Amino acid sequence: MKSYIFPITLERDEDAWRAYVPGLEEKGAATWGQTKEEALRNIQEVAQMVIEVLIEDGEPLPPTVSISEQPMVAISVG
């Protein structure tokens, strides 16, 4: 099992939150949520789908994505 770690950008829009993965946004790794928490949950699901497709297609991941050979958990507080 490998873990893929990448930064995300979270922006407040007028009445929603936009989340995306720089370097993967052009591949579809962007989403919205009514709350910050919803946007964070959504981007995790979307980013996983995008990374799985890139791996299946043999495409390289951008340098902003770190890969660990061990399972990991990310906790964001704030």
Sine and cosine of phi, psi and omega as CSV:
sin_phi,cos_phi,sin_psi,cos_psi,sin_omega,cos_omega
0.00,0.00,0.68,-0.74,0.06,-1.00
-0.89,-0.46,0.52,-0.85,0.10,-0.99
-0.93,-0.37,0.67,-0.74,0.01,-1.00
-0.92,-0.40,0.83,-0.55,-0.09,-1.00
-0.88,-0.47,0.76,-0.65,-0.05,-1.00
-0.47,-0.88,0.50,-0.87,0.06,-1.00
-0.98,0.22,0.45,-0.89,0.12,-0.99
-0.82,-0.57,0.34,-0.94,0.11,-0.99
-0.91,-0.42,0.75,-0.66,-0.02,-1.00
-0.84,-0.54,0.85,-0.52,-0.07,-1.00
-0.79,-0.61,0.66,-0.75,0.09,-1.00
-0.99,0.14,0.78,-0.63,0.12,-0.99
-0.96,-0.28,-0.11,-0.99,-0.08,-1.00
-0.78,0.62,-0.81,0.59,-0.03,-1.00
-0.72,-0.69,0.38,0.93,0.00,-1.00
-0.45,-0.89,0.06,-1.00,0.06,-1.00
-0.89,-0.46,0.68,-0.73,0.04,-1.00
-0.94,-0.33,0.74,-0.68,0.05,-1.00
-0.79,-0.62,0.66,-0.76,0.06,-1.00
-0.46,-0.89,0.31,-0.95,0.04,-1.00
-0.97,-0.24,0.93,-0.36,0.07,-1.00
-0.85,0.53,0.67,-0.74,-0.04,-1.00
1.00,-0.02,-0.36,0.93,0.05,-1.00
-0.86,-0.51,-0.04,1.00,-0.04,-1.00
-0.87,0.50,-0.65,0.76,-0.01,-1.00
-0.93,0.37,-0.25,0.97,0.07,-1.00
-1.00,-0.07,0.00,1.00,0.06,-1.00
0.94,-0.34,0.09,1.00,-0.05,-1.00
-1.00,0.09,0.94,0.34,0.04,-1.00
-0.50,-0.87,0.54,-0.84,-0.03,-1.00
-0.33,-0.94,0.02,-1.00,-0.01,-1.00
-0.75,-0.66,0.26,-0.96,0.13,-0.99
-0.40,-0.92,0.47,-0.88,0.04,-1.00
-0.94,0.35,-0.47,0.88,0.06,-1.00
-0.83,-0.56,0.26,-0.97,0.04,-1.00
-0.87,0.50,-0.68,0.74,-0.02,-1.00
-0.89,0.45,-0.65,0.76,0.03,-1.00
-0.90,0.43,-0.68,0.74,0.03,-1.00
-0.88,0.47,-0.64,0.77,0.02,-1.00
-0.91,0.40,-0.66,0.75,0.07,-1.00
-0.89,0.45,-0.69,0.72,-0.03,-1.00
-0.90,0.44,-0.67,0.74,-0.05,-1.00
-0.93,0.37,-0.51,0.86,0.05,-1.00
-0.89,0.45,-0.71,0.71,0.01,-1.00
-0.91,0.42,-0.72,0.70,-0.04,-1.00
-0.91,0.42,-0.71,0.71,-0.01,-1.00
-0.89,0.46,-0.62,0.78,0.04,-1.00
-0.88,0.48,-0.70,0.72,0.02,-1.00
-0.89,0.47,-0.70,0.72,-0.02,-1.00
-0.89,0.45,-0.71,0.70,-0.01,-1.00
-0.90,0.43,-0.66,0.75,0.04,-1.00
-0.87,0.50,-0.67,0.75,0.01,-1.00
-0.92,0.40,-0.69,0.73,0.02,-1.00
-0.87,0.50,-0.69,0.72,0.01,-1.00
-0.90,0.43,-0.72,0.70,0.01,-1.00
-0.87,0.49,-0.61,0.79,-0.02,-1.00
-0.99,0.11,-0.05,1.00,0.01,-1.00
0.96,0.28,0.32,0.95,0.01,-1.00
-1.00,0.10,0.55,-0.84,0.00,-1.00
-0.96,0.28,0.50,-0.87,0.10,-1.00
-1.00,0.04,0.52,-0.86,0.00,-1.00
-0.91,0.41,0.36,-0.93,-0.03,-1.00
-0.90,0.43,-0.24,0.97,0.03,-1.00
-0.97,0.23,-0.14,0.99,0.02,-1.00
-0.99,-0.12,0.85,-0.52,0.08,-1.00
-1.00,-0.10,0.55,-0.83,0.00,-1.00
-0.86,-0.51,0.74,-0.67,0.07,-1.00
-0.88,-0.47,0.64,-0.76,0.03,-1.00
-0.98,0.21,-0.09,1.00,-0.03,-1.00
-0.91,-0.42,0.48,-0.87,0.10,-1.00
-0.88,0.47,0.60,-0.80,0.00,-1.00
-0.68,-0.74,0.33,-0.95,0.10,-0.99
-0.81,-0.59,0.71,-0.70,0.06,-1.00
-0.95,-0.33,0.73,-0.68,0.03,-1.00
-0.85,-0.52,0.82,-0.57,0.06,-1.00
-0.91,-0.40,0.78,-0.62,0.00,-1.00
-0.82,-0.58,0.73,-0.68,0.07,-1.00
0.66,-0.75,0.00,0.00,0.00,0.00
